[in-house]
């Protein structure tokens, strides 16, 4: 299973708040080094590739022959990419080698 970063809420004594925050920072840094992805990385990657390689999200949809337009594109882009490429990681890898 892929590492995922989740938000966790805990109760700690007020004088230990900084200790817990520092511990959480260390965990996040360790996961970043190990390759864990921050929340939203996939949407950012998709939109960056759409902008750089296609000229925008609409052009990405037109290039692939996907029918959605307008706000429907935002709701469907990840599903379309997963259907055509297998995963967002594959989409990114395919476009990084171009």
TILUM-786225 format. One record per residue (C-alpha): residue number from 1; x, y, z; residue in one letter. Coordinates in Angstrom, 3 decimals, always signed. Example, Ala and Ser with C-alpha at 12.3 -4.5 7.8 and 13.67 -1.06 7.14 Angstrom:
% residues 2
<r seq="1" x="+12.300" y="-4.500" z="+7.800" type="A"/>
<r seq="2" x="+13.670" y="-1.060" z="+7.140" type="S"/>
This chain:
% residues 98
<r seq="1" x="+0.000" y="+0.000" z="+0.000" type="X"/>
<r seq="2" x="+1.281" y="+3.436" z="-0.931" type="X"/>
<r seq="3" x="+2.220" y="+5.788" z="+1.898" type="X"/>
<r seq="4" x="-0.433" y="+8.398" z="+2.428" type="X"/>
<r seq="5" x="-0.307" y="+11.488" z="+4.568" type="X"/>
<r seq="6" x="-3.382" y="+11.919" z="+6.728" type="X"/>
<r seq="7" x="-4.474" y="+14.550" z="+9.193" type="X"/>
<r seq="8" x="-4.710" y="+13.398" z="+12.813" type="X"/>
<r seq="9" x="-6.129" y="+15.412" z="+15.690" type="X"/>
<r seq="10" x="-4.939" y="+14.654" z="+19.214" type="X"/>
<r seq="11" x="-5.240" y="+16.209" z="+22.631" type="X"/>
<r seq="12" x="-2.006" y="+16.992" z="+24.443" type="X"/>
<r seq="13" x="-1.099" y="+19.100" z="+27.455" type="X"/>
<r seq="14" x="-0.652" y="+22.708" z="+26.354" type="X"/>
<r seq="15" x="+2.978" y="+22.756" z="+27.485" type="X"/>
<r seq="16" x="+3.753" y="+19.794" z="+25.138" type="X"/>
<r seq="17" x="+2.145" y="+21.273" z="+22.003" type="X"/>
<r seq="18" x="+5.477" y="+22.372" z="+20.511" type="X"/>
<r seq="19" x="+7.006" y="+18.946" z="+21.151" type="X"/>
<r seq="20" x="+4.203" y="+17.264" z="+19.225" type="X"/>
<r seq="21" x="+4.428" y="+19.767" z="+16.369" type="X"/>
<r seq="22" x="+8.168" y="+19.213" z="+16.064" type="X"/>
<r seq="23" x="+7.667" y="+15.443" z="+16.072" type="X"/>
<r seq="24" x="+5.061" y="+15.769" z="+13.285" type="X"/>
<r seq="25" x="+7.481" y="+17.885" z="+11.219" type="X"/>
<r seq="26" x="+10.141" y="+15.196" z="+11.540" type="X"/>
<r seq="27" x="+7.684" y="+12.517" z="+10.408" type="X"/>
<r seq="28" x="+6.647" y="+14.581" z="+7.379" type="X"/>
<r seq="29" x="+10.274" y="+15.216" z="+6.398" type="X"/>
<r seq="30" x="+11.094" y="+11.512" z="+6.726" type="X"/>
<r seq="31" x="+8.100" y="+10.589" z="+4.539" type="X"/>
<r seq="32" x="+9.028" y="+13.211" z="+1.936" type="X"/>
<r seq="33" x="+12.504" y="+11.719" z="+1.726" type="X"/>
<r seq="34" x="+10.962" y="+8.237" z="+1.414" type="X"/>
<r seq="35" x="+8.758" y="+9.404" z="-1.468" type="X"/>
<r seq="36" x="+5.399" y="+9.953" z="+0.217" type="X"/>
<r seq="37" x="+3.306" y="+12.516" z="-1.596" type="X"/>
<r seq="38" x="+1.640" y="+15.526" z="-0.045" type="X"/>
<r seq="39" x="-2.142" y="+15.829" z="-0.304" type="X"/>
<r seq="40" x="-3.179" y="+17.328" z="-3.625" type="X"/>
<r seq="41" x="+0.048" y="+16.414" z="-5.428" type="X"/>
<r seq="42" x="-1.909" y="+14.585" z="-8.123" type="X"/>
<r seq="43" x="-4.187" y="+17.510" z="-8.985" type="X"/>
<r seq="44" x="-1.201" y="+19.863" z="-9.074" type="X"/>
<r seq="45" x="+0.730" y="+17.524" z="-11.362" type="X"/>
<r seq="46" x="-2.224" y="+17.057" z="-13.713" type="X"/>
<r seq="47" x="-2.855" y="+20.772" z="-14.045" type="X"/>
<r seq="48" x="+0.815" y="+21.592" z="-14.507" type="X"/>
<r seq="49" x="+1.145" y="+19.011" z="-17.299" type="X"/>
<r seq="50" x="-2.121" y="+20.209" z="-18.873" type="X"/>
<r seq="51" x="-0.797" y="+23.773" z="-18.901" type="X"/>
<r seq="52" x="+2.752" y="+23.017" z="-20.054" type="X"/>
<r seq="53" x="+2.163" y="+20.197" z="-22.557" type="X"/>
<r seq="54" x="-1.309" y="+20.978" z="-23.890" type="X"/>
<r seq="55" x="-1.935" y="+24.669" z="-23.215" type="X"/>
<r seq="56" x="-4.605" y="+24.061" z="-20.576" type="X"/>
<r seq="57" x="-7.177" y="+21.647" z="-19.230" type="X"/>
<r seq="58" x="-9.619" y="+22.175" z="-22.115" type="X"/>
<r seq="59" x="-6.863" y="+21.405" z="-24.606" type="X"/>
<r seq="60" x="-5.925" y="+18.261" z="-22.660" type="X"/>
<r seq="61" x="-9.543" y="+17.066" z="-22.925" type="X"/>
<r seq="62" x="-9.733" y="+17.950" z="-26.628" type="X"/>
<r seq="63" x="-6.449" y="+16.156" z="-27.366" type="X"/>
<r seq="64" x="-7.693" y="+12.959" z="-25.715" type="X"/>
<r seq="65" x="-11.224" y="+13.207" z="-27.146" type="X"/>
<r seq="66" x="-12.798" y="+13.377" z="-23.707" type="X"/>
<r seq="67" x="-16.281" y="+14.951" z="-24.005" type="X"/>
<r seq="68" x="-16.541" y="+16.941" z="-20.765" type="X"/>
<r seq="69" x="-16.223" y="+20.733" z="-20.845" type="X"/>
<r seq="70" x="-16.469" y="+23.519" z="-18.308" type="X"/>
<r seq="71" x="-16.739" y="+22.590" z="-14.648" type="X"/>
<r seq="72" x="-17.312" y="+18.936" z="-15.605" type="X"/>
<r seq="73" x="-13.651" y="+18.727" z="-16.626" type="X"/>
<r seq="74" x="-12.506" y="+19.367" z="-13.062" type="X"/>
<r seq="75" x="-14.730" y="+16.591" z="-11.732" type="X"/>
<r seq="76" x="-13.723" y="+14.048" z="-14.384" type="X"/>
<r seq="77" x="-10.043" y="+14.696" z="-15.123" type="X"/>
<r seq="78" x="-8.608" y="+12.222" z="-12.594" type="X"/>
<r seq="79" x="-11.021" y="+9.469" z="-13.652" type="X"/>
<r seq="80" x="-10.223" y="+10.048" z="-17.312" type="X"/>
<r seq="81" x="-6.488" y="+9.962" z="-16.635" type="X"/>
<r seq="82" x="-6.762" y="+6.781" z="-14.566" type="X"/>
<r seq="83" x="-8.841" y="+5.125" z="-17.312" type="X"/>
<r seq="84" x="-6.406" y="+6.077" z="-20.087" type="X"/>
<r seq="85" x="-3.064" y="+5.868" z="-18.265" type="X"/>
<r seq="86" x="-3.768" y="+3.477" z="-15.395" type="X"/>
<r seq="87" x="-2.774" y="+5.982" z="-12.715" type="X"/>
<r seq="88" x="-1.780" y="+9.586" z="-12.204" type="X"/>
<r seq="89" x="+1.790" y="+8.374" z="-11.638" type="X"/>
<r seq="90" x="+1.786" y="+6.801" z="-15.121" type="X"/>
<r seq="91" x="+0.388" y="+10.024" z="-16.614" type="X"/>
<r seq="92" x="+3.186" y="+12.012" z="-14.985" type="X"/>
<r seq="93" x="+5.841" y="+9.496" z="-16.067" type="X"/>
<r seq="94" x="+4.564" y="+9.460" z="-19.655" type="X"/>
<r seq="95" x="+4.718" y="+13.223" z="-19.895" type="X"/>
<r seq="96" x="+8.052" y="+13.600" z="-18.133" type="X"/>
<r seq="97" x="+9.772" y="+11.545" z="-20.824" type="X"/>
<r seq="98" x="+8.405" y="+13.705" z="-23.655" type="X"/>
